[in-house]
Amino acid sequence: MDGLVKLVNGAIGILSKFPHMILALMARLIMGSIFLKSGLLKFKDWDNAISLFENIFTEVPLPPVVGAYLSGYGEVIFGFCLIVGFASRFSALGILGMTLVIEIFVFPEEYILHGMWAICCLYVIKYGPCMLSLDYFVKKQFGNK
């Protein structure tokens, strides 16, 4: 039994050293790219974007045109900002909000996928974007002065 305890403690010790930079970067890139791609698709075929809100996203409590604009611009702006690491916590919060709207009003049966998205967003909100971000550069250049 002591051998098993030592093995588990050793594994925990190794895993606890997994770098924040990799987790934060992966969370930002994955969530940013999902939402940026979705937003760009809306603007590529605007009639289809409005049609989505008229025919599929009918439970969203917004007029279809307003919903299409808000989601399109939100996805592009928050997605891009998350990818480059600019206003990362705010952008992750915006994407988390959109994820909640999607889960509650559009695809409630996709709670596992949306839960994973929420975890990525919450990680960035809590721990920040990491060194590979514009936020880090801005803070280093202008912060704490």
C-alpha positions in Angstrom: 0.0 0.0 0.0 2.9 2.4 0.8 4.2 1.9 -2.8 0.8 2.8 -4.3 0.6 6.0 -2.1 4.2 7.0 -3.1 3.3 6.4 -6.8 0.2 8.5 -6.6 2.0 11.3 -4.7 4.8 11.2 -7.3 2.3 11.5 -10.1 0.5 14.4 -8.4 3.9 16.1 -7.9 4.7 15.8 -11.6 1.3 16.9 -12.7 1.3 19.9 -10.4 4.3 21.3 -12.2 2.4 21.4 -15.5 2.9 25.0 -16.7 0.2 27.6 -16.4 1.5 29.1 -19.7 0.4 26.0 -21.7 -3.0 25.7 -20.1 -3.8 29.4 -20.5 -2.5 29.5 -24.0 -4.5 26.4 -25.0 -7.7 27.8 -23.4 -7.3 31.1 -25.1 -6.5 29.7 -28.5 -9.2 27.1 -28.5 -12.0 29.4 -27.3 -10.9 32.3 -29.3 -10.7 30.4 -32.5 -14.1 28.7 -32.0 -15.8 32.0 -31.6 -13.8 34.0 -34.1 -14.6 31.4 -36.8 -18.3 31.5 -35.9 -18.4 35.3 -36.0 -16.6 35.5 -39.4 -19.0 32.9 -40.8 -21.9 35.1 -39.8 -20.5 38.1 -41.7 -19.6 36.0 -44.7 -23.2 35.0 -45.1 -25.2 37.7 -43.3 -28.6 36.5 -44.6 -27.9 33.1 -43.1 -26.9 34.6 -39.8 -30.2 36.4 -39.5 -32.0 33.3 -40.7 -30.4 31.4 -37.8 -32.0 33.8 -35.3 -35.3 33.6 -37.1 -35.5 29.9 -37.4 -33.2 28.0 -35.0 -32.2 30.5 -32.2 -35.8 31.4 -31.7 -35.7 31.2 -27.9 -33.0 34.0 -27.7 -34.9 37.0 -26.3 -33.7 39.4 -29.0 -35.0 40.4 -32.4 -33.2 38.3 -35.0 -31.2 41.2 -36.6 -30.1 42.4 -33.1 -29.1 38.9 -32.1 -27.1 38.4 -35.3 -25.3 41.7 -34.9 -24.5 41.2 -31.2 -23.4 37.6 -31.6 -21.4 38.3 -34.8 -19.5 41.3 -33.4 -19.1 39.7 -30.0 -17.7 36.5 -31.4 -15.2 38.3 -33.7 -14.1 40.9 -31.1 -13.9 38.6 -28.1 -12.5 35.8 -30.1 -9.7 37.8 -31.7 -8.8 39.5 -28.4 -8.6 36.2 -26.6 -6.4 34.7 -29.3 -3.9 37.6 -29.1 -4.3 37.9 -25.3 -5.7 41.4 -25.2 -8.2 42.2 -22.5 -8.1 38.5 -22.0 -10.1 38.2 -18.8 -12.8 40.6 -20.1 -12.9 38.7 -23.4 -13.2 35.3 -21.7 -16.0 36.8 -19.6 -17.8 37.9 -22.8 -17.4 34.5 -24.4 -18.5 32.8 -21.1 -21.7 35.0 -21.3 -22.3 34.0 -24.9 -21.7 30.4 -24.0 -24.4 30.6 -21.3 -26.8 32.2 -23.7 -26.1 29.3 -26.2 -26.6 26.7 -23.5 -29.7 28.2 -22.0 -31.6 29.3 -25.1 -30.2 27.5 -28.1 -28.7 24.1 -27.4 -29.4 23.0 -23.8 -28.6 19.4 -24.7 -25.0 20.3 -25.4 -24.2 21.0 -21.7 -21.0 18.8 -21.8 -19.5 20.8 -24.7 -20.6 24.1 -23.2 -19.3 23.0 -19.8 -15.8 22.5 -21.3 -16.0 25.9 -23.0 -17.0 27.4 -19.6 -14.0 25.8 -17.9 -11.6 27.2 -20.5 -13.1 30.7 -20.0 -13.1 30.4 -16.2 -9.5 29.3 -16.2 -8.5 32.5 -18.2 -10.7 34.7 -16.0 -9.2 33.3 -12.8 -5.5 32.8 -13.7 -5.0 35.3 -16.5 -3.7 34.9 -20.1 0.0 33.9 -19.4 3.3 35.4 -20.6 2.4 34.9 -24.3 -0.1 37.6 -24.5 -0.5 41.3 -25.2 -1.9 41.7 -21.6 1.5 40.5 -20.2 3.4 42.9 -22.4 1.2 45.9 -21.5 1.4 45.1 -17.8 5.2 44.7 -18.0 5.6 48.0 -19.9 3.1 50.2 -18.2 2.0 48.4 -15.0 3.2 49.0 -11.4 4.7 52.4 -12.2 
